[in-house]
């Protein structure tokens, strides 16, 4: 029997379960491009429930305990004496989420000789030290595409929130109890006609481009894997060979690249400096793709007109993190990929991965990041490891 350790975010402050706003969610059976949604052999939850918090348990407890497995769920993950650190050494499987990541460092992996599988309930496995996972003979998997559309919708929302100066306007009528129209519109623009760029044209990036096309903007993108010509023509895309060319050509930049050595701190003071004065950055990918302090400085100087992020480092960030108080921001606590709709899919995908692993069946290639001693499946396309 196996021991499975899940690190999930804490329950709502008002208690679990919450008072749900809706009685049901739409049933989605496939993604753009033809990939099927998760197909586990069974489910023990109702789609639309809060599954990503500790009490939600990803809907896995009955399944695992019926098998005779041990299932430990915690939100306590900060070293050195966290529940994660105490339970990890004899765990076979660790499940985590990008929103409340269990950072599987080289040291933690070395402390867990039985650890064979790390699952991301969601998308993005950069919280796992991939070279160490490879050396340890582990499999790393994530539920690819499960929340891609969720994140793309959030990114478009944040673009509109920044350009239309929504947060300060909202604050006038709620926090300040005022009606200051001139203050609210003094930084309020139309998105129409702007140059909007996407860095990373994978599933999320392409979904953002498709959702932006009806806004009558000029669409740009950059990716190491150039899109087919017919897609470029359909969406009216201008391709840029590198991030610097893209950054210099747009008014709004939405980041959708994975975090790896080539993208870490890519948007530093120099890169932000080549952007048009008064540009906007939206980052729903990973916080370390931008330089934290360079963003703050650019907002204070006016080089950037706004920054909206859904990702932080570390997660959760400390109370004095400068992004909490910088001007012209529209920050959220990494919620874009954890809508109740997305949770139904990534919980089901987590169970599908576990079923395959327990049964000795192949895990879908699109779910694989590391397997067989190297990057595999989606991981071979999306990540690099220092060699």
C-alpha atoms as one frame of an Amber mdcrd trajectory, in Angstrom:
protein
   0.000   0.000   0.000   1.132   3.536  -0.683   1.342   6.745   1.312   0.050
   9.794  -0.532   0.796  13.272   0.816  -1.286  16.183  -0.527  -0.395  19.813
   0.148  -3.475  21.957  -0.489  -4.435  25.515   0.333  -6.313  26.316   3.582
 -10.101  26.241   3.858 -12.221  29.411   3.607 -11.947  31.637   6.667 -15.719
  31.271   7.168 -15.498  27.490   7.208 -15.972  24.551   4.869 -17.963  23.939
   2.772 -18.763  27.402   1.462 -22.199  28.623   0.432 -21.971  27.930  -3.287
 -23.233  30.636  -5.656 -24.394  28.112  -8.270 -25.980  24.670  -8.142 -24.090
  23.254 -11.130 -21.367  23.958 -13.657 -21.281  23.257 -17.404 -20.032  19.806
 -18.377 -16.889  20.101 -20.513 -15.764  16.912 -22.266 -12.977  18.168 -24.529
 -10.482  20.967 -25.013  -9.652  23.033 -28.105  -7.517  20.901 -30.407  -9.208
  17.641 -29.486  -7.620  16.578 -26.188 -10.148  14.867 -23.958 -10.829  16.074
 -20.465  -9.728  13.706 -17.655 -11.223  10.225 -17.805 -10.804   8.546 -14.411
 -12.631   5.285 -13.815 -14.551   6.825 -10.936 -15.256  10.073  -9.072 -16.273
  10.722  -5.474 -17.193  14.402  -5.714 -19.762  16.659  -7.314 -18.313  19.011
  -9.961 -18.547  22.575  -8.717 -17.506  21.752  -5.158 -14.471  23.379  -3.522
 -11.955  20.575  -3.950  -8.612  22.372  -3.852  -8.619  23.239  -0.151  -7.647
  20.963   2.729 -11.197  19.808   3.502 -11.943  19.292  -0.200  -9.048  16.800
  -0.357  -9.313  16.761  -4.182 -12.149  14.292  -3.663  -9.621  11.480  -3.238
  -9.976  10.162   0.325 -12.619   7.482  -0.303 -10.787   6.197  -3.378  -7.423
   5.983  -1.615  -8.617   4.589   1.699 -10.766   1.957  -0.039  -7.498   0.772
  -1.588  -5.901   0.639   1.846  -3.588   3.568   1.169  -2.631   6.249   3.681
  -3.750   9.742   2.674  -2.332  12.781   4.500  -3.640  16.239   3.592  -2.115
  19.443   4.928  -1.601  23.109   4.149   1.465  23.307   6.403   4.468  23.473
   4.087   7.022  25.959   5.393  10.338  24.441   6.511  11.971  23.333   8.655
   9.320  21.684  10.857   6.254  21.649   8.642   3.831  18.749   8.285   5.157
  18.409   4.746   8.720  17.945   6.016   7.656  15.491   8.727   5.485  13.331
   6.456   7.619  13.450   3.303  10.402  10.942   4.151   8.144   7.862   3.929
   5.750   9.147   1.250   5.407   7.463  -2.126   3.416  10.230  -3.818   3.237
  13.985  -3.281   0.347  16.007  -4.715   0.629  19.768  -4.824  -0.847  22.775
  -6.612   0.705  25.824  -8.288  -1.495  28.044  -6.088  -0.045  26.712  -2.795
   3.075  24.945  -4.010   4.896  22.329  -2.020   8.402  23.285  -3.099  10.071
  19.940  -3.736  13.653  21.125  -3.489  16.687  18.964  -4.037  17.022  18.643
  -0.258  13.445  17.536   0.218  13.660  15.014  -2.602  16.871  13.616  -1.118
  15.073  13.182   2.211  12.371  10.994   0.640  13.863   7.706  -0.607  10.413
   6.196  -1.322   9.144   9.171  -3.348   8.345   8.020  -6.881   5.580  10.312
  -8.122   4.935  14.057  -7.855   1.612  15.285  -9.238   0.668  18.886  -9.887
  -3.087  19.274  -9.470  -3.200  21.934 -12.149  -0.565  23.125 -14.607   3.059
  24.038 -13.924   5.656  21.867 -12.226   8.405  24.429 -11.635   7.939  24.020
  -7.869   9.602  20.612  -8.334  13.390  20.550  -8.730  13.276  18.699 -12.033
  16.973  17.742 -12.256  16.715  16.186  -8.797  13.507  14.404  -9.758  15.273
  12.960 -12.800  18.259  11.835 -10.729  15.898  10.342  -8.133  14.109   8.260
 -10.774  10.791   9.990 -10.137   7.820  10.592 -12.389   6.484  14.152 -12.421
   3.041  14.718 -13.909   0.506  17.519 -14.145  -3.071  17.812 -15.388  -2.320
  19.568 -18.647  -5.049  21.829 -20.097  -7.253  21.394 -17.006  -7.240  25.102
 -16.191  -5.816  26.672 -19.356  -9.070  28.313 -20.380  -9.628  29.494 -16.806
  -6.254  31.264 -16.834  -6.809  32.733 -20.295 -10.120  34.263 -19.180  -8.422
  35.708 -16.105  -5.613  37.209 -18.199  -8.044  38.954 -20.543  -9.950  40.236
 -17.515  -6.754  41.664 -16.016  -5.809  43.342 -19.291  -9.161  45.129 -19.358
  -8.961  45.972 -15.648  -5.576  47.670 -16.139  -6.316  49.540 -19.348  -9.711
  50.770 -18.071  -8.301  51.701 -14.637 -10.954  49.567 -12.933  -9.358  49.089
  -9.503  -8.955  52.811  -8.636 -12.434  53.584  -9.992 -13.929  50.788  -7.914
 -12.064  52.064  -4.862 -13.649  55.499  -5.250 -17.181  54.161  -4.839 -16.460
  51.432  -2.270 -13.415  52.298  -0.168 -13.539  56.082  -0.359 -17.334  56.322
  -0.757 -16.834  58.992  -3.406 -17.908  59.795  -6.962 -14.699  61.146  -8.436
 -15.206  60.624 -12.145 -12.269  62.777 -13.250  -9.853  60.842 -11.019 -11.269
  57.547 -12.257 -10.971  58.324 -15.961  -7.630  60.135 -15.898  -5.842  56.809
 -16.552  -8.704  55.069 -18.379  -8.192  54.052 -22.028  -9.764  51.848 -24.692
  -8.029  48.608 -25.571  -9.234  48.950 -29.175  -6.409  49.731 -31.579  -3.611
  48.900 -29.166  -0.755  46.517 -29.912  -1.185  43.525 -27.614   1.460  40.835
 -27.315   1.541  37.341 -25.869   4.799  35.751 -24.760   4.296  32.014 -25.071
   1.729  30.703 -27.521   0.941  27.377 -25.945  -2.540  26.396 -24.847  -3.092
  29.409 -22.603  -1.364  31.885 -24.893  -3.377  30.794 -27.919  -6.601  30.966
 -25.918  -5.740  34.534 -24.901  -5.041  35.496 -28.520  -8.370  34.066 -29.662
 -10.263  35.888 -26.929  -8.545  39.191 -27.735  -9.169  39.134 -31.484 -12.777
  40.507 -31.231 -11.441  43.595 -29.420  -9.993  44.909 -32.707  -6.436  45.034
 -31.414  -3.169  44.360 -33.265  -2.009  40.976 -32.046   1.659  40.014 -31.630
   3.329  36.939 -30.152   6.667  35.266 -29.578   7.381  31.615 -28.931  10.231
  29.244 -29.713   7.618  27.114 -31.475   6.142  29.334 -34.176   2.452  28.772
 -34.874   1.322  27.398 -38.240   0.885  30.014 -40.949  -2.851  29.377 -41.179
  -3.248  30.208 -37.459  -1.208  33.398 -37.878  -3.377  34.430 -40.812  -6.632
  33.514 -39.076  -5.840  35.652 -36.029  -3.847  38.354 -37.827  -0.730  37.669
 -35.755   2.674  39.294 -36.017   5.417  36.903 -34.915   8.542  38.124 -33.125
  11.685  35.989 -32.931  12.427  36.887 -29.315  10.930  38.471 -26.222  12.876
  41.716 -26.637  11.448  42.383 -30.083   7.959  41.612 -28.778   8.344  43.818
 -25.703   9.460  46.799 -27.805   6.477  46.503 -30.146   3.424  46.353 -27.887
   1.328  48.429 -25.514   0.149  45.421 -23.519   2.167  42.269 -22.835   0.606
  39.101 -21.427   3.109  36.492 -20.189   2.316  32.808 -20.679   5.757  31.185
 -20.820   6.878  28.420 -18.452   9.504  29.179 -15.836  12.885  27.639 -16.615
  16.472  28.921 -16.632  16.000  30.827 -19.897  12.928  32.742 -18.686  13.837
  33.446 -15.052  14.149  37.221 -14.495  13.670  37.748 -18.225  11.796  40.996
 -17.626  14.425  42.902 -15.717  15.099  46.651 -15.731  16.702  46.462 -19.171
  13.885  44.484 -20.800  11.168  46.655 -19.260  13.158  49.664 -20.423  12.745
  48.769 -24.107   8.955  48.789 -23.755   6.896  51.823 -24.728   6.393  54.285
 -21.903   3.024  53.593 -20.334   2.906  49.920 -21.295   1.114  47.260 -19.282
   2.283  43.812 -18.205  -0.066  41.000 -17.199   1.606  37.947 -15.722  -0.456
  34.832 -15.025   2.518  32.517 -15.676   5.194  32.603 -12.948   6.390  35.517
 -10.831  10.096  34.810 -11.307   9.816  35.535 -15.045   9.854  39.199 -14.036
  12.235  40.959 -11.693  10.219  41.899  -8.620  11.921  45.203  -7.872  12.237
  46.231 -11.528   8.436  46.057 -11.805   8.002  48.274  -8.744  10.550  50.799
 -10.036   8.927  50.907 -13.489   5.500  51.583 -11.998   6.890  54.351  -9.808
   8.723  55.981 -12.726   5.824  55.687 -15.161   7.672  53.388 -17.552   4.865
  50.918 -16.854   1.306  52.210 -16.621   0.165  49.078 -14.839   1.065  45.568
 -13.734  -1.442  42.809 -13.045  -0.214  39.527 -11.707  -1.816  36.352 -10.451
   1.499  34.780  -9.461   3.979  35.597  -6.692   7.235  34.300  -5.272   7.223
  32.754  -2.822   3.625  31.650  -2.541   2.159  32.842  -0.296   4.243  36.044
  -0.239   5.229  37.744   3.021   3.041  40.605   4.282   5.685  43.182   3.317
   6.040  41.986  -0.299   6.290  45.231  -2.340   3.722  44.069  -4.896   1.056
  44.380  -2.204   1.521  48.175  -2.054   2.950  49.266  -5.417   0.929  51.737
  -7.512  -1.178  50.925 -10.583  -1.522  47.224  -9.805  -4.304  44.663 -10.128
  -2.918  41.705  -8.187  -4.738  38.492  -7.278  -3.595  35.545  -5.078  -3.030
  32.916  -7.812  -6.697  32.134  -8.285  -6.870  32.172 -12.086  -6.391  28.435
 -12.472  -8.402  27.346  -9.444 -11.943  28.248 -10.415 -14.513  25.740  -9.216
 -14.881  24.716 -12.872 -11.147  24.049 -13.196 -11.020  22.196  -9.875 -13.445
  19.600 -11.171 -11.058  18.907 -14.037  -7.755  18.960 -12.184  -9.145  16.808
  -9.351 -10.406  14.291 -11.905  -7.064  14.402 -13.705  -5.173  13.796 -10.478
  -7.275  10.709  -9.864  -6.707   9.523 -13.442  -2.931   9.831 -12.982  -3.087
   7.929  -9.684  -5.240   5.176 -11.192  -2.738   4.709 -14.020   0.224   4.699
 -11.643  -1.370   2.191  -9.267  -2.438  -0.091 -12.124   0.885   0.089 -13.968
  -0.789   1.648 -16.991   0.911   4.428 -19.003   0.118   7.966 -17.919  -1.019
  10.136 -20.802   2.016  11.732 -22.526   0.361  15.144 -22.298   0.395  14.799
 -18.499   4.068  13.824 -18.229   6.825  16.265 -17.286   9.526  13.857 -16.106
   9.554  10.109 -16.703  12.032   7.386 -17.539  15.050   9.364 -16.409  14.436
  12.579 -18.335  11.998  15.197 -19.507   9.039  13.515 -21.185   5.770  14.322
 -22.923   4.724  17.920 -22.320   7.824  18.427 -20.187  10.141  17.787 -23.139
   8.409  20.592 -25.036   7.930  23.094 -22.229  10.930  22.785 -19.894  14.691
  22.776 -20.002  17.064  21.496 -17.345  20.646  22.616 -16.871  22.917  19.965
 -18.183
